Amino acid sequence: MKPETNAAEPEQPALKFVGPLWYTVVLIIVLDGLGILASLGEYTLRELGQSPPVSPDPVSIYIILIVSEWLTVGWVWLGVRRQGLTVPDILGGRLQKSKEIGINVLLGLGFWFFWLGVWNIEYRLFGSTGASLPVPLPHGPTQVLLSIGLGLSAGICEEIVFRGYLQQQFQAMSGGATSAVMLQAIVFGVAHGDASVKVLGMHVLFGLLAGCIVRWRGSLWPAVTLHIWTDLAVFLLRF
């Protein structure tokens, strides 16, 4: 008679946090707190029948937003360093093969065309959202260059923060990839400060799409490309 064997299945290693929990809490409070304040301000002005004030100096707005995007990445960088990681680690690995990066960039461009289709369907079904842009459209070469800088900064920085840092952190906290994608998309939507439910929903939907792409490819590069083209289209192509 053979002795019984209690061969236990190997335990799955716990997912490693990509930053201290308090770093994550502070990040969410700041991002979504500012977003909620912005949405409340927009809602109040709308109820009072007033238009948002137009800044006399759009250049300052562009510069402030570009700096704030990179300051947020700086906060994430400090957080991941405390865990012994680097920002390239949450990008989906260090740059290795240019061919793979090129494929991911092309995929991101393809998903941008898909997103334009979603955008068009939403417009046809629900009409204009009635929401104003958080920044003025560029006029003149200086503002155009700064808007390009803002589009590039937002595409890179927000993907690092939301799909790179937060998505991995939420997955480590919850143990589930699906919940992580959903949570980061909600935080992403609220952070954009939209008083309109439709605009908020579109931002959450964008976050879900980008999160699923990152989960599928294991890289931020397709989502970065998608995000950059989406922002540049708003500024330069007036979509």
matplotlib code that plots the C-alpha trace (Angstrom):
import matplotlib.pyplot as plt

x = [0.0, 1.5, 1.8, -0.5, 1.1, -0.1, 1.4, 0.1, -0.2, 2.4, 1.1, 0.8, 3.2, 1.5, 1.6, 4.1, 2.9, 4.5, 4.4, 3.6, -0.2, -0.1, 1.5, -1.4, -4.0, -2.4, -2.3, -5.9, -7.1, -5.2, -6.2, -9.8, -10.2, -9.1, -11.4, -14.4, -13.7, -13.5, -16.7, -18.6, -17.4, -18.5, -21.9, -22.4, -21.6, -24.0, -26.8, -26.3, -26.3, -22.8, -19.9, -16.6, -14.1, -11.8, -8.2, -6.4, -3.2, -3.7, 0.1, 0.2, -2.5, -0.6, 2.6, 1.0, -0.7, 2.5, 4.4, 1.6, 1.6, 5.3, 5.1, 2.5, 5.0, 7.6, 5.4, 4.9, 8.7, 9.4, 6.8, 8.1, 11.7, 10.6, 9.6, 12.9, 11.4, 11.8, 9.4, 10.4, 9.4, 5.8, 6.0, 5.9, 9.6, 12.7, 13.1, 14.4, 13.4, 12.5, 10.4, 8.1, 7.8, 6.9, 4.2, 2.7, 2.8, 1.0, -1.6, -2.1, -2.7, -5.2, -7.1, -7.2, -9.2, -11.5, -11.9, -12.8, -15.6, -16.8, -16.7, -18.7, -21.4, -21.7, -22.2, -24.8, -26.7, -26.5, -25.5, -23.1, -22.1, -22.3, -19.1, -16.4, -12.8, -10.7, -8.1, -8.5, -7.9, -4.5, -4.1, -0.8, 2.5, 3.4, 0.1, 0.1, 3.6, 2.6, -0.6, 1.5, 3.7, 0.6, -0.8, 2.5, 2.9, -0.7, -0.4, 2.8, 2.3, -1.4, -0.7, 2.2, 0.1, -3.2, -2.5, 1.1, 1.1, -2.5, -3.6, -0.7, -1.2, -5.0, -4.2, -1.8, -4.4, -7.4, -5.7, -7.8, -6.9, -10.5, -11.2, -7.9, -8.8, -12.2, -10.9, -8.2, -10.8, -13.1, -10.3, -9.2, -12.7, -13.3, -9.9, -10.8, -13.4, -16.4, -19.8, -21.5, -22.3, -21.9, -18.4, -17.5, -18.7, -16.6, -13.5, -14.3, -14.8, -11.5, -9.8, -11.4, -10.2, -6.7, -6.6, -7.6, -5.0, -2.3, -3.5, -3.5, -0.1, 1.7, 3.0, 2.0, 3.1, -0.1, -2.1, 0.4, 0.0, -3.8, -3.8, -1.4, -3.3, -6.7, -5.4, -3.7, -6.9, -8.8, -6.3, -5.2, -7.9, -10.9, -12.5]
y = [0.0, 3.3, 6.1, 9.0, 12.1, 15.5, 17.3, 20.8, 23.0, 25.7, 29.0, 31.9, 34.6, 37.7, 40.7, 43.3, 46.8, 49.3, 52.0, 52.6, 52.6, 56.1, 57.4, 55.9, 57.4, 60.9, 60.6, 59.6, 62.3, 65.0, 63.9, 63.2, 66.0, 68.6, 66.9, 67.0, 70.7, 71.5, 69.6, 71.4, 74.7, 73.9, 72.7, 75.8, 78.1, 76.1, 76.3, 80.1, 80.4, 81.8, 80.8, 79.7, 82.6, 82.9, 83.3, 86.3, 84.3, 80.8, 80.3, 80.3, 77.6, 75.4, 75.8, 75.1, 72.0, 70.6, 71.2, 69.6, 66.5, 65.9, 66.7, 63.9, 61.5, 62.8, 61.7, 58.3, 58.0, 58.7, 56.0, 53.3, 54.0, 53.2, 49.7, 49.2, 49.8, 52.4, 54.1, 51.9, 48.9, 50.1, 51.0, 47.3, 46.6, 48.5, 49.4, 46.3, 45.7, 48.6, 46.2, 45.4, 49.1, 49.9, 47.3, 48.7, 52.2, 51.1, 49.2, 52.4, 54.3, 51.7, 51.9, 55.7, 55.2, 52.8, 55.5, 58.1, 55.7, 55.3, 59.1, 59.6, 57.0, 58.7, 62.1, 60.7, 59.0, 61.7, 64.9, 67.5, 67.0, 70.7, 70.7, 73.2, 72.3, 72.7, 74.6, 77.2, 76.0, 77.2, 80.3, 81.3, 79.4, 79.7, 78.3, 75.6, 74.4, 74.5, 72.6, 69.9, 69.8, 69.4, 66.7, 64.7, 65.3, 64.3, 61.2, 60.1, 61.2, 60.2, 56.7, 56.3, 57.4, 55.7, 52.6, 52.1, 52.9, 52.8, 49.9, 47.7, 49.0, 48.2, 44.8, 44.1, 45.4, 43.6, 40.5, 40.9, 42.3, 43.2, 45.1, 47.0, 48.1, 49.3, 51.1, 53.0, 54.0, 55.4, 57.4, 58.6, 59.8, 61.6, 63.3, 65.0, 67.2, 66.8, 68.1, 66.4, 62.8, 62.0, 63.5, 61.7, 58.5, 59.0, 59.5, 56.4, 54.4, 55.7, 54.6, 51.1, 50.9, 52.0, 49.7, 46.7, 47.4, 47.7, 44.5, 42.7, 43.9, 44.1, 47.5, 51.1, 52.1, 51.4, 53.4, 56.2, 56.5, 56.3, 59.0, 61.4, 61.2, 61.7, 64.9, 66.3, 65.7, 67.9, 70.7, 70.7, 68.9, 70.3, 66.9]
z = [0.0, -1.1, 1.4, 0.9, -0.5, 0.4, -2.5, -2.0, -5.1, -5.2, -3.8, -6.3, -5.3, -4.0, -6.3, -5.2, -4.5, -6.8, -4.2, -0.5, 0.2, 1.7, -1.5, -3.5, -1.1, -1.3, -5.1, -5.4, -3.0, -4.9, -8.4, -7.7, -5.1, -7.7, -10.3, -7.9, -7.2, -10.9, -11.6, -8.8, -10.1, -13.6, -12.3, -10.2, -13.1, -15.4, -12.8, -12.5, -16.3, -16.4, -18.7, -17.3, -17.1, -20.0, -19.0, -20.6, -20.7, -22.3, -22.4, -18.6, -18.5, -20.9, -18.9, -15.5, -16.8, -18.4, -15.2, -13.1, -15.3, -14.8, -11.1, -10.8, -12.5, -10.1, -7.2, -8.8, -9.3, -5.7, -4.7, -7.0, -5.8, -2.3, -3.5, -5.3, -8.8, -11.5, -13.8, -16.8, -14.7, -14.7, -18.4, -19.2, -19.0, -20.2, -23.8, -25.4, -29.0, -31.3, -33.4, -30.4, -29.5, -33.1, -33.1, -29.9, -31.3, -34.4, -32.3, -30.3, -33.6, -34.7, -31.4, -31.8, -35.0, -33.1, -30.4, -33.0, -34.1, -30.5, -30.1, -33.3, -32.2, -28.8, -30.5, -32.9, -30.0, -27.4, -29.3, -27.9, -24.3, -23.8, -21.9, -22.4, -22.8, -19.6, -21.6, -24.4, -28.0, -29.3, -31.5, -32.9, -33.2, -29.5, -28.2, -30.9, -29.8, -26.1, -26.9, -28.6, -25.5, -23.3, -25.5, -25.4, -21.6, -20.8, -23.0, -21.4, -17.8, -17.4, -18.7, -16.4, -13.4, -14.2, -16.3, -15.1, -11.4, -10.3, -12.3, -11.0, -7.5, -7.6, -8.9, -6.0, -3.6, -4.9, -6.5, -9.6, -13.0, -13.9, -10.7, -11.2, -14.7, -13.5, -10.5, -12.3, -15.0, -12.4, -10.7, -14.2, -15.0, -11.8, -12.0, -15.2, -13.4, -15.6, -14.3, -17.3, -16.7, -20.4, -20.5, -17.2, -18.8, -21.9, -19.7, -17.7, -21.0, -22.3, -19.1, -19.5, -23.1, -22.3, -19.2, -21.3, -23.9, -21.3, -19.7, -23.1, -24.3, -21.0, -22.1, -21.8, -25.3, -27.2, -24.6, -24.6, -28.4, -28.2, -25.5, -27.3, -30.6, -28.8, -27.0, -30.1, -32.1, -29.7, -29.8, -33.4, -35.4, -33.4, -32.9]

ax = plt.figure().add_subplot(projection="3d")
ax.plot(x, y, z, "-o")
ax.set_aspect("equal")
plt.show()
